[in-house]
């Protein structure tokens, strides 16, 4: 008598994922992202989730489990924005797993319905006043090669509102003279959007001081400086930008100041000096003006007293420094 063969469970009915399945879905998620920042953020978020998911054996991948993971993140007192980025990565992981036949579509749909953390009206990030920004920029004044480089880095962050990756990727070819103004041309930002950024005169002077001292005539604008006080290497990393901001922020008594906070401060100070919202949006390279309004500019009296100018960051809030 022939024994009945055991029917295999269809792939689409699976509720648990092994490490190879998760790795496959992770690779698909990362391949779908074009921005290096998004890839780095999602890779970290997925690795963190996989570590938590695999720490408990025979755990199903469903809405209940992802809700538990959200509670786990909230218990760690992460910022709501950070928690929501982690959850967005997990939702993408579930979608890719379902598309590959590794997870039930119904379970993936349930995971998509997991709600994120509420921001509770808290405005994230730090903003510097004009006085704080001036103090921060003036701190690297030892006359050393490193201090000249650090001063130029802080000037570009505060005066041009660049992201840290945009700054670390800058080359001398980006700096061009256009219509009696210095600008950064063909700057590739988030989402591969290309923009031109005005460079205030005080920022250009600071950059020139660094270049003259360092002897940099081509290639990347900012270079590593060794302990002996000489330039080496072809360019700095984003981590160097982090360390520069952290070092001098501590000296002015501002804790937890990130490079992106200098971008926020640039936008806020430009607005307070009379810049219009649309000008600041163009300066920062935001696709949506709502992003500029929500994260960088006060909503109250948004355009009261605004003065039109072709160079929004050419105001005098740091010119006298």
C-alpha positions as a printed Julia matrix, in Angstrom:
321×3 Matrix{Float64}:
  0.0    0.0     0.0
  1.42   3.28   -1.09
  1.88   5.78    1.67
  0.38   9.15    1.09
  3.01  11.73    0.33
  2.99  14.71    2.62
  1.8   17.81    0.81
  4.18  20.72    0.82
  2.83  23.9     2.26
  2.49  26.51   -0.48
  5.08  29.25   -0.18
  2.45  31.96   -0.07
  1.02  30.5     3.16
  4.29  30.76    5.06
  4.22  32.7     8.3
  7.84  32.32    9.45
 10.98  33.48    7.69
 14.44  32.02    8.1
 17.65  34.01    7.83
 18.19  33.18    4.11
 14.66  34.42    3.34
 15.27  37.63    5.26
 18.58  38.17    3.49
 16.87  37.71    0.12
 14.12  40.2     1.01
 16.69  42.65    2.39
 18.69  42.52   -0.85
 15.52  43.26   -2.82
 14.69  46.25   -0.6
 18.16  47.75   -0.96
 18.16  47.19   -4.73
 14.94  49.2    -5.01
 16.51  52.26   -3.35
 18.55  54.75   -5.38
 19.78  57.13   -2.69
 22.94  56.08   -0.79
 21.48  57.67    2.36
 18.29  55.61    2.06
 20.25  52.42    1.42
 22.43  53.02    4.46
 19.45  53.89    6.68
 17.35  50.91    5.55
 20.28  48.48    5.78
 20.85  49.48    9.4
 17.12  49.34   10.2
 16.66  45.9     8.62
 19.76  44.47   10.3
 18.48  45.72   13.64
 15.06  44.15   13.07
 16.52  40.84   11.88
 18.68  40.66   15.01
 15.61  41.17   17.19
 13.41  38.83   15.11
 15.92  35.97   15.16
 16.57  36.31   18.88
 13.27  34.53   19.61
 12.87  31.11   17.94
  9.82  30.18   15.84
  8.58  33.76   15.69
  5.95  34.46   13.04
  6.37  37.49   10.79
  3.01  39.2    11.14
  1.25  42.33   12.34
  1.32  41.3    15.99
  5.06  40.67   15.95
  5.84  43.96   14.19
  3.64  45.78   16.7
  5.71  44.15   19.45
  8.82  45.38   17.69
  7.44  48.92   17.64
  6.86  48.7    21.4
 10.42  47.41   21.78
 11.73  50.47   19.91
  9.58  52.84   21.96
 10.81  51.23   25.19
 14.33  52.16   24.08
 13.14  55.8    24.06
 14.11  56.34   20.44
 12.81  59.47   18.77
  9.46  58.93   17.01
 11.07  59.75   13.67
 13.76  57.12   14.21
 11.16  54.52   15.2
  9.08  55.29   12.12
 12.08  54.89    9.81
 12.73  51.47   11.37
  9.1   50.48   10.83
  9.09  51.74    7.24
 12.04  49.45    6.52
 10.24  46.48    8.07
  7.14  47.17    5.96
  9.28  47.22    2.8
 10.9   43.97    3.95
  7.47  42.35    4.25
  6.39  43.61    0.82
  9.51  42.23   -0.88
  9.13  38.91    0.95
  5.53  38.65   -0.26
  6.5   39.55   -3.84
  9.1   36.77   -3.79
  6.58  34.22   -2.52
  8.31  33.97    0.85
  5.43  35.39    2.89
  1.65  35.37    2.7
  0.31  38.54    0.99
 -2.29  38.77    3.76
  0.41  38.88    6.41
  2.35  41.5     4.45
 -0.83  43.61    4.21
 -1.28  43.32    7.98
  2.29  44.46    8.58
  1.67  47.52    6.39
 -1.16  48.49    8.74
  1.1   48.68   11.82
  0.89  52.28   12.97
  3.99  54.36   13.55
  4.89  56.3    16.67
  3.11  59.58   17.25
  5.27  62.69   17.3
  2.97  64.33   19.89
  3.66  67.76   18.44
  7.35  67.63   19.37
  9.58  69.5    16.96
 12.69  67.4    16.33
 16.18  68.76   15.88
 18.1   71.75   17.14
 18.34  75.28   15.79
 21.09  77.74   16.54
 20.51  81.44   17.06
 22.55  83.86   14.98
 24.79  84.48   18.0
 25.33  80.74   18.56
 26.02  80.17   14.86
 28.57  82.98   14.85
 30.24  81.61   17.99
 30.39  78.11   16.52
 31.91  79.32   13.25
 34.51  81.5    15.0
 35.76  78.75   17.32
 38.3   77.11   14.96
 40.78  80.01   15.17
 44.04  78.37   16.23
 45.67  79.18   12.91
 46.45  75.52   12.26
 45.62  73.7     9.04
 42.95  71.64   10.79
 41.3   74.71   12.31
 41.15  76.39    8.88
 39.56  73.27    7.39
 37.07  72.93   10.26
 36.14  76.6     9.99
 35.47  76.16    6.28
 33.36  73.04    6.93
 31.23  74.88    9.49
 30.91  77.86    7.13
 29.58  75.69    4.29
 27.12  73.9     6.59
 25.83  77.12    8.16
 25.98  79.36    5.11
 24.89  76.99    2.35
 22.73  74.47    4.22
 24.36  71.4     2.68
 23.81  67.84    3.85
 26.92  66.13    5.23
 27.24  63.82    2.21
 26.9   66.76   -0.16
 29.69  68.54    1.7
 32.02  65.56    1.79
 31.54  65.05   -1.97
 32.3   68.67   -2.93
 35.08  69.24   -5.46
 36.77  72.42   -6.63
 34.92  72.07   -9.94
 31.64  72.59   -8.06
 32.69  76.16   -7.2
 31.97  78.5   -10.11
 31.43  82.22  -10.63
 28.01  82.91  -12.14
 26.5   86.37  -12.68
 28.79  88.06  -10.13
 28.03  85.42   -7.49
 29.92  82.36   -6.36
 27.8   79.22   -6.52
 28.05  75.47   -6.06
 26.89  74.01   -9.38
 25.48  70.58  -10.24
 25.1   69.55   -6.6
 23.54  66.09   -6.47
 21.26  65.86   -3.45
 18.73  63.5    -2.0
 16.77  61.56   -4.59
 19.43  62.42   -7.21
 17.97  65.92   -7.56
 20.48  68.45   -8.93
 20.56  72.05   -7.76
 22.74  75.18   -7.71
 23.53  76.67   -4.29
 24.64  80.29   -3.78
 27.87  80.73   -1.78
 27.94  83.86    0.42
 31.11  85.94    0.26
 32.07  85.15    3.88
 31.81  81.43    3.13
 33.95  81.79    0.0
 36.62  83.71    1.95
 36.76  80.95    4.54
 37.08  78.29    1.84
 39.85  80.27    0.14
 41.8   80.49    3.41
 41.67  76.71    3.75
 42.61  76.02    0.13
 45.55  78.42    0.21
 46.94  76.9     3.4
 46.33  73.3     2.3
 47.63  73.76   -1.23
 44.59  71.99   -2.69
 44.19  72.89   -6.37
 41.96  70.11   -7.72
 39.79  67.19   -6.7
 37.83  67.04   -3.45
 37.47  70.32   -1.59
 37.97  68.99    1.94
 40.79  66.61    2.88
 41.91  64.74    5.99
 44.57  66.45    8.11
 46.98  64.17    9.96
 48.33  64.81   13.46
 51.52  66.21   11.98
 49.38  68.98   10.47
 49.64  68.01    6.82
 47.03  67.11    4.21
 46.72  63.5     3.14
 44.17  61.37    1.31
 41.68  62.3    -1.38
 38.68  63.4     0.68
 36.87  63.32    4.0
 34.03  61.03    5.03
 30.65  61.96    6.47
 31.94  60.74    9.84
 34.6   63.46    9.81
 31.86  66.06    9.34
 30.03  64.6    12.36
 33.16  64.82   14.52
 33.88  68.42   13.48
 30.38  69.57   14.44
 30.4   67.59   17.68
 33.81  68.95   18.74
 32.91  72.62   18.43
 29.27  72.29   19.53
 30.49  71.01   22.9
 32.65  74.11   23.27
 29.66  76.46   22.93
 27.59  74.34   25.32
 25.16  72.85   22.8
 24.67  69.12   23.28
 23.53  66.66   20.63
 24.12  69.02   17.73
 24.27  67.21   14.39
 25.42  68.43   10.96
 21.78  68.4     9.86
 20.99  70.85   12.67
 23.29  73.37   10.98
 21.22  72.87    7.82
 18.1   73.59    9.87
 19.79  76.63   11.39
 20.75  77.94    7.95
 17.13  77.79    6.85
 15.81  79.37   10.04
 18.33  82.21    9.97
 17.72  82.86    6.26
 14.01  83.15    7.0
 14.57  85.47    9.95
 16.74  87.65    7.71
 13.83  88.03    5.27
 14.13  85.02    2.99
 10.96  83.68    1.4
  9.86  80.1     1.89
 10.2   79.21   -1.8
 13.75  80.58   -1.88
 14.72  78.49    1.14
 13.1   75.43   -0.45
 15.29  75.9    -3.53
 18.4   76.45   -1.39
 17.85  73.2     0.52
 16.76  71.18   -2.5
 13.4   70.08   -1.12
 10.9   68.66   -3.61
  7.97  69.75   -1.44
  7.65  73.18    0.14
  5.78  71.5     3.0
  9.0   69.73    3.98
 10.76  73.07    4.23
  7.94  74.54    6.29
  7.59  71.57    8.61
 11.2   70.93    9.49
 13.1   74.15    9.0
 10.95  77.26    9.21
  8.54  78.67   11.77
  4.94  78.5    10.63
  4.0   81.78   12.35
  4.25  84.93   10.19
  5.81  82.91    7.39
  6.13  85.74    4.87
  5.57  88.84    6.96
  8.23  91.4     6.17
  9.96  89.21    3.57
 12.33  91.02    1.23
 12.89  89.54   -2.19
 16.5   88.73   -3.08
 18.04  86.45   -5.72
 20.44  85.06   -3.09
 18.49  83.97   -0.04
 21.57  83.01    1.99
 23.39  86.22    1.08
 21.95  87.98    4.12
 24.03  89.71    6.75
 23.4   87.36    9.69
 27.01  86.18    9.62
 28.69  88.71    7.34
 29.95  90.75   10.26
 31.67  87.78   11.9
